[in-house]
Amino acid sequence: MSGNARQRLQALSQQLVEGIPDAGTFEDIPKIRQVAGDSVGPRVKDKVAIITGTNSPLGIGRATAHQYAHNGCKAIYLLDFASTHLTTHAREIKSLYPAVEVHVRAIDAADEKSLKEVIDHAISTYGRLDIFFANAGISGSHVPFDQIDSSAFLETLRVNTLGVFLAAKHASLAMRKTSESSGKKYSSGSIILTASVAGLRSNAGATDYSASKAAVVSIAQTVAFQLGGTGIRINAICPGVVETGMTSAMYDAARARGTERKIGQLNPLQRGAVADEIARVALFLGSDESSYVNGQAWAVCGGLSAGHPVVPGKLA
């Protein structure tokens, strides 16, 4: 047997090894078989999570860290290239959730050596990795495609696409590791990638940004199949317009002009989102409740990607 084949056999999910258990019957009908625990309790209890792109006070990464902490994570790693707010975020989480162990690392998410060191630390400290949220990204060039030089284009892909590829690569290897001491008997885990509605539809971002996010969606789709049988899921979240550090200049300018109400006006909800609305999707995808969600691009865009934007009253 080849080394790769042996590794795959050793990295089978619990459901493939044990099956989904029979729940018995009620009268003459079968009871509902369940994979996840009770959704009213802590939804990621005792899991170890790594999140990139967590420095921004308005960001999706910070909001997700709070959701994970609130829902029982054992340990959370906060990663970002910028570190101005990381220790403040860590102190806040510890003040609210003293049982959660919070680690802070200032790294470039697209630097393979640094990223692997953080993942190795999680494995050596806790013996497991359960969630990796590859959320770090940059907004790109903000100019027409014929004004983007090759170095700027490649830098956008380096951060937005290479960063999530490296996360998927090294997180998936770590998620296959099991040990009795960690309480993890089977290969499993959830890798979550931040893409964008710009990766699904045009006119939602510059060419370099849109291309990088379309590639993120493709990574989620292709890697899902290559992780077949391991119990490791990978999905992309595709936010629409969200008030974060990346979009704060747009929001500030709109408020100064009194036009904030126009932000998000083309989606059916007719508003922009706040980071917590995306974080709650990341919470679901990180939990066992999403045990059959895999290889998907989840648009969280107020409905923008559901159709073609139109000017109200002009359909006729």
N, C-alpha and C positions, 0 to 999 in steps of 0.2 A: 504494500500500500504506500502511495506517495505521501510525502510530508504534508502537502496541501490537503489531500483527502483525509488524512488522519486528523488534521487541525479542524476541518469542517465537522467531522464526527464528534469531536470534543467540544464543539461550540454550538450544539443544538439547543434550541429554546425549550423551556419547560413544557410547553404545549405539545411539541413534537416528541418529547421523551415520555411524558406522562399522559398526554391527552388532556382534554378539558373534562373534568370529572362529572360523573352522573350525579344529578342533584336529587334523584329519587322521584317520587310521584305525589301528586295531590289527587286523591280519588283515582280516576282512571286516565289522567293526563300527566305528562312529564312536567316536573318543575323546571323553571328557567335556569339554565346553566350559566354560571358567571365566571368571568376571568379576573375582573378587578374587585377591589374591596368596596366598602360603603362610601359613596360619594359625598356624604354629609360630614365625614371626618377629614383628617389631614390627607390631602390627595397625593402628596409626594413624600410620605412619612419615611424617614430614615434613608432617603436617597442622597447621593452625592452629586452635586451639580457644578458645572463650569459655565460661566457666561462671559462672552467677550462683548466689548462695546458698552461698558457700564459706567463710564465717568460722568456723562451728561446728567445734570439734575432733572431734566425733562425727558430723559431717554427711555426707550423700551427696555433696555438692559437693566437699568435700575428698578423700574417698575416690576419687571419679571423677578428680580432677586427678592423683592418684598413679597410677591405672591408665593414663591418657593419657600421662603422663610416662614410665612404665615401658615403654610400648609405642611409643615413638619420636616423639611429637609434637615438632614444631619449636618451637612457641610455645604457651603457655597463658596466658590472662587469667583472673585470680581476682577476681571481683566480689562485693561484698556491701554492704548498707547499714551494717552494723556492721563495724568494722575492727580490733577488738581482737587478732585472731589472724592477720590476713591476711599481714603481713610475716613472721611466724614460719612460716606454711605455705610461703611463697615460699622462705625460707632452707632449710627442710627439703627441698623438692623440688630445689633447686639443689645441695644437698649430696649427694643421692642420684643425681641425673641432671644432671651439669654441662652437658651439651650443650643442655638445654632452656632456652629463654628464657621467663622468668616475669614477667608484668606484673600489678600489683596496682592495683585501683581501688575506692575506697569510693563507691559510687553507689546510688541508689534504682533498682531494676530496672524500676520502673514510670514512671520519668521519661524521656520520649522523647528529649529533648535529650541527656541524659547518656549514655543507652544508645547513641545514634547516634554520639556522639563516640568511644566505645570501638571500635565497629565500624569507623568511618572510620580510626581509628589502625591497626587491624589491616590494613586494605587498603592504606593509605599505606606501612606498614612492610614488609609481607610480600607484598603484591599478591594476597592470597587470604584467604578464610575458608572453612573446611571443616566445622567442627562448632560448633554453638551449643547448649549445654545450659541451657535455661531452667529452673533448679532452685529459684530463690528462692520463698519462700512463708511465710505465717503460718498459725497454727493456728485462727484465728477466735475466736468469742465464748465457747464453753464453757457456754452456757446454753440453755434451751429456746427454740424459735423465737419464742414470743410475748413473750420478754423481750429480744430483740435489737432495738436501735433502728436506724433507717435508716442513720445515719452509720457505725455499726459494720459493718453488712452491706455497705455500699458500700466501706468500707476493705478488707474481706477480698477483695472482687471486684477492687478496684484493684490490690492486690499480686499476688494469685494468678492472676487472669485477664487483666487489662489488661497486666500485666508479660509474660506469655507471648505475648500477641497482638503486642505491640511487638517482642518478640524475633523472632517468626516474620516479621513485616513487614520489618524492616530486615536481619535475617540473610539472608533469601531474596534480597533485592536485591543484597547483597554477594556471595553465593555464585554469582551469575550472572557476576561479573566474572572475566575470564581475561587472562592475559598470558604471553608466552614467558618472561620473566625469572623468574616465579614457578613455572614448570613446570606451570601449570594451563592446559591447552588447551581444556577444555570446562567448561560450566556443570555444577556438581555440589555436593553438600553434604548434611549430615545435621543436621536440627533436632530436638532431643529436648526434650520438655516433661515436667516432673514433675507428674503428676496424683495420683490416689490411688484405692485401692479404694473410698474413700468417694464417688468420682465414678461408681462402677459399682453399688454396693449401698448400702442404707440401714443405719443403726445403726453406721456406722464413723466418724462425725464429726458436728459440729454442722451445722445447716441452712445457714448462710452458707458454711462450709468445704466442705460437700458440693456445694452449688450451684456454687461457684467451680471445683471440680475436675471436675465434670461438664462445665462449659463448656470446660475445657482439653481434655478428650477430644474434644468437638465441634470445637474449633479444629483439632486434628490431623487429624480426618476431612475437614473441609471444605477446609482449606488444601491438603491433599494433591492434591485434584482441581484446584485453581486453579493449582498448580505443575506441571501435567501437561506432560511432555516436557522439562522443564528438568534432569532428573537430580537434583533436590533432593528429598530425602525428609523427611518429618516424622512423628514417632511420639510417643506419650505413654507414659510408664512409670507404672504404678499400684501403688505399694508398699502393703503391708499394714502391720502394726505393726513399726517399726524403731527401734532405740535410736539416737536422734539428739539434738541439742540441743532439738528441739521436744518430744520425749517423755521427756527426762531426768528431769523431776519425777515422772512416773508410775513410771519404773524405780526411782528412788531411794526413793520411798514403798513400793513393793512389796518392795524389799530390806530396808528397815527393819522391815517387818511379817513378813518371811520368806515372802512369797507370790510371789516372782519367777517361780516355776514356772508360775503361772497366766497369765502374759502369753503371749498367742498360743495359749491352750489350745483355742480353737474352730477353729483351722485343722488340717488333717491332719498337719502336721509338729509341731504342739503346742509351738511356740516362737516367739519373736520373731526378727527378723533383725538383722544388723549391717549397717552402711552399705556395706561392701565387696561384699555380695551384690547390692545394687542397682547399685553402680558397675560391676560386671562386665556387667550388662545394658546400661548406658549405653556401655560400651566396645564391645560387639558392635554396638549401633545406630549408633555413630559410625564404625565400620569399614566397609570395602567388603564384608566378609563378609555384611552385612545388606542387600546391594544390591537385594533384591526385597521388603524389608519396608517398607511405606509406609502411612500413614494408620491405624495400629493403636494400640489401647490394650492395652499389655502388663501384665497383672496379675502382680506379683511379690509374692505374698501368702501363700506357704506353702500355697496351695490354698483359702484362705478363700472366695474368690469363685466357686469351682467348684460350690458347693452351698448349701443352707440349713443354717446351724448348728443342731446338735441336741445335746441332753444325752446323753452316752454311756449306753447301757443302757436308754434310754427309747423306742427305736424301736417296740417292740411295744406 
